[in-house]
Amino acid sequence: MDNKLLYLREDTYFEPLINHWYAWPYLLPPVTASRYIVNTHRRIMQSFVKNYKLHILASKEKVLTGGEFLNCTEEQVEDIQALITELDENCGDLIELSDAVKHLDELLFNHTSGETIEGLYDKIPGPLKGCVELFLDMEHRPSYRLIEPLLYRSAYYKPGLQSLSFGLLSKVEERPFVLSTPRLPDDSHMQVDADFNAPLIDEIFKAREVPISAERVDELFQDYSQSGGLSYRDFFTTEKPTLVHEPVEEGVRLRYTGHAGFMVETKDICILVDPIIASRDANKADEMIGHSELPASIDYILLTHTHMDHANIETLLQLRYKTKKVVVPKNNGGTLVDPSLRLMLKQLNFDVIEVDDLDEISIPDGRIVSIPFLGEHGDLNIRSKTAWYVEAHGKKCFFGADSSNPDRNLYQQLGKLFTDLDVLAIGMECVGAPYTWAYGALHTKKVPKNIKNSRRLDGSDCDQALPMVKEFNAKQVCVYAIGLEPCFKYFNGLEHEEDSRQVLESNKFLSACQDINVPAEIMFCKKTINLK
């Protein structure tokens, strides 16, 4: 019997996979998953098989990171073709579901009379029959809503497509970009054939802080097939974490955790906002916050919106064992572009609270309030987005994430209700990608180039953010370091230069805050602010 006690290695990184691709929120709901699997994954893989030399050249250009090019070699062409064949064989019903969305759109597009649509129910494509409600808006234009809970209970929701991938930073030069390339088993990783609710997930991630016996590690993995060049024992060590959580004794401690993440702590409560906790080498312990520095229990995780760098499944699954509640914004109720975050996370066994604009949650000596979030979604009717106001022990913090400010009247109104902020945190990702980068696969008709270029995933710039500082009478400003932190390149693909507009606008914003005597700083990987 092997009773040696083991910890999960600090440089272990984890990738949840759906049909071999990195899992992000829109791959969980069955209908949106079908659209991305067909119109993004299969299409890009087919392009690689047909033009692999172009993909190989493009993948070497840093400026094209995040583009639709597989980062694979010529020797992997057959492997990618095998994935296409596997997709066609195992996901035929999802391909039909994707086609049904297109046929339903065409059916409704051609209903121009404005008369009753009841007769169209019989014409709904088979895969969607019984799963949609048809309706007319006040201008007599037809549309539909998906009955999302029913779809999660159908054969179209496929946990069997889920799997787990593990790697070690010590085995790779840098973590590979996650969004553009399917994960094939290789010498630097281990893939485990287990879904996201497999019991081993919570237990192995808890082993970052509470060791488990080597015998138990063997038991956890014995029922799951594994592939790749690493063994599960490679991810464990007898060495304790070098840094551990330090409890808060008084006041409010605010810690920037990287990208758009913050942790708010008092002696009574811990709240995480948009957490993405990157794995780190031991020599990076002083540069970035790691899992071992988080408390043993997280009371609330607050998610601002459904983009994968804010609702990050990779991190959420690693924190599930210690998380009491996840709080998410309400969605539109069944629209294709705005699936329910609550339903997604319920499938992953989280206890979820869904809130509407200005809803409040009481916490010890304070409250959490959901604040309206405008913009950054390409003008789509997406409701599942919110900023967060957290008040504790008399200290007031606003976490705006990617909120923009196209209508300053909103913050004039909000400033009357939430004034004298101790900290205002806002992103300056003011040059976003065309909205089709994120949502193009959901369209059933080609989007004209002028529309793509006009409607972008833009956050605030200086001129939009500065009025927020004034209306909230903020005492201190934190600018998220989105695109500047090397440890997060694996998912954002950004490398802003000094002359990038995002950097120029951030510096302009810092200067403008200084002019009104408000301290402001661009965050970078790790920062602690004590509010007493």
ZIZISUL-V65043 format. One record per residue. PHI is phi in whole degrees, 0 to 359 (NA if undefined). D_CENTER is the distance of its C-alpha to the mean C-alpha in whole Angstrom. Layout:
{{PHI;D_CENTER} {PHI;D_CENTER}}
This chain:
{{NA;41} {260;39} {261;38} {303;36} {271;33} {234;30} {249;27} {291;24} {297;24} {295;22} {268;21} {286;20} {242;16} {231;14} {230;13} {284;12} {239;14} {234;14} {54;18} {79;18} {253;14} {304;11} {279;9} {232;6} {306;6} {286;9} {270;11} {273;12} {295;14} {304;17} {287;18} {295;15} {302;15} {298;19} {293;18} {288;16} {299;18} {279;21} {270;20} {244;18} {298;18} {296;22} {296;23} {292;21} {295;23} {297;26} {297;26} {297;26} {300;29} {280;31} {226;30} {297;29} {296;31} {297;29} {298;26} {296;27} {295;29} {294;25} {292;23} {274;26} {267;25} {301;22} {295;22} {262;21} {302;18} {97;15} {281;18} {271;19} {228;21} {287;21} {267;22} {232;24} {258;28} {299;31} {292;32} {261;29} {302;29} {294;31} {296;28} {292;26} {298;29} {295;29} {293;25} {298;26} {297;29} {298;27} {299;24} {297;27} {279;29} {263;26} {238;24} {302;27} {291;26} {289;23} {296;25} {294;27} {295;24} {299;23} {297;26} {296;27} {298;24} {296;26} {293;30} {293;29} {301;28} {295;31} {300;33} {285;32} {299;32} {274;36} {269;36} {250;38} {285;41} {79;39} {279;41} {308;40} {255;37} {302;38} {292;40} {281;36} {303;35} {292;37} {263;36} {300;32} {304;31} {313;32} {299;28} {257;27} {300;31} {80;30} {243;27} {223;27} {246;29} {267;30} {203;31} {243;33} {278;31} {290;34} {255;35} {70;36} {267;33} {279;31} {202;28} {208;26} {234;24} {278;22} {272;23} {301;20} {301;21} {292;24} {294;22} {293;20} {265;24} {263;25} {290;25} {282;22} {271;20} {236;20} {301;19} {295;21} {276;19} {275;17} {207;18} {234;17} {234;17} {232;19} {220;20} {236;22} {301;21} {291;25} {261;25} {231;23} {294;24} {206;20} {293;17} {296;17} {300;14} {267;12} {269;12} {257;15} {220;17} {293;18} {266;18} {259;22} {301;24} {214;25} {291;27} {261;25} {218;22} {234;23} {252;21} {240;22} {277;23} {216;21} {274;18} {287;16} {254;18} {299;21} {303;23} {294;23} {299;19} {297;19} {287;23} {286;22} {284;19} {296;22} {291;24} {293;22} {240;24} {240;27} {292;29} {234;30} {287;33} {300;33} {299;34} {293;31} {301;29} {300;31} {297;31} {297;28} {264;27} {293;31} {266;30} {237;27} {287;28} {229;26} {218;26} {106;26} {274;28} {256;27} {258;28} {300;26} {293;29} {295;28} {265;25} {238;27} {215;29} {272;32} {278;31} {288;30} {301;27} {284;28} {238;26} {230;26} {290;25} {250;27} {298;28} {270;28} {266;32} {206;32} {69;30} {239;27} {252;25} {248;22} {237;20} {282;17} {254;15} {110;14} {57;11} {239;11} {260;11} {224;15} {238;17} {251;20} {227;23} {232;26} {291;29} {253;28} {206;24} {228;20} {232;17} {251;14} {246;12} {46;8} {286;9} {229;8} {258;12} {282;13} {289;16} {218;19} {285;23} {300;26} {282;27} {255;24} {300;24} {275;25} {260;23} {212;19} {280;18} {243;18} {301;18} {292;21} {268;21} {277;19} {290;22} {291;23} {220;21} {246;19} {285;20} {220;17} {250;13} {254;12} {249;9} {279;10} {196;8} {270;6} {295;5} {293;2} {269;4} {231;4} {260;3} {262;3} {300;6} {306;8} {286;9} {301;9} {296;12} {286;13} {259;14} {302;15} {297;19} {246;19} {260;17} {276;19} {221;17} {247;14} {248;14} {226;12} {285;14} {291;16} {262;16} {280;19} {88;20} {108;20} {284;19} {300;18} {278;15} {226;14} {292;14} {284;14} {295;11} {300;14} {293;15} {303;12} {286;12} {297;16} {295;16} {261;14} {68;17} {267;15} {271;18} {244;16} {250;18} {253;17} {234;18} {253;20} {306;21} {66;23} {293;23} {238;23} {236;23} {283;26} {230;25} {306;28} {57;30} {176;27} {200;25} {245;21} {232;21} {275;18} {250;19} {308;19} {239;17} {257;18} {77;17} {68;14} {233;14} {62;17} {66;19} {287;18} {279;19} {249;15} {263;16} {281;13} {208;12} {205;14} {271;15} {231;17} {249;20} {239;21} {241;25} {211;26} {51;30} {81;31} {265;28} {236;26} {230;22} {240;20} {245;16} {266;16} {48;12} {264;13} {307;15} {249;18} {222;22} {287;24} {232;26} {293;27} {298;29} {301;26} {285;26} {295;30} {290;30} {292;27} {297;29} {287;32} {262;30} {229;27} {249;30} {59;30} {295;27} {282;27} {218;24} {242;22} {246;18} {212;17} {270;15} {234;18} {281;16} {273;19} {236;19} {272;16} {290;16} {307;18} {300;16} {291;17} {301;15} {265;12} {244;14} {302;17} {295;17} {277;18} {290;21} {251;24} {228;26} {296;26} {268;25} {301;27} {300;27} {294;28} {288;25} {304;22} {289;24} {280;24} {261;21} {235;18} {270;15} {270;17} {265;16} {282;19} {248;22} {301;25} {296;27} {275;24} {282;23} {300;27} {300;28} {295;25} {301;27} {289;30} {294;29} {274;28} {51;30} {289;28} {270;29} {207;27} {234;24} {241;21} {256;19} {299;16} {268;16} {302;13} {91;15} {253;18} {266;17} {302;18} {292;16} {249;13} {298;14} {296;13} {239;10} {264;11} {63;14} {261;16} {221;19} {292;20} {266;24} {298;26} {261;27} {295;24} {300;24} {300;21} {289;23} {298;26} {291;25} {297;23} {294;27} {298;28} {294;26} {300;27} {294;31} {294;31} {294;30} {300;33} {297;35} {253;34} {63;35} {246;31} {301;30} {218;26} {209;24} {277;22} {289;20} {206;19} {67;18} {202;20} {200;22} {243;24} {235;25} {263;28} {252;28} {232;32}}
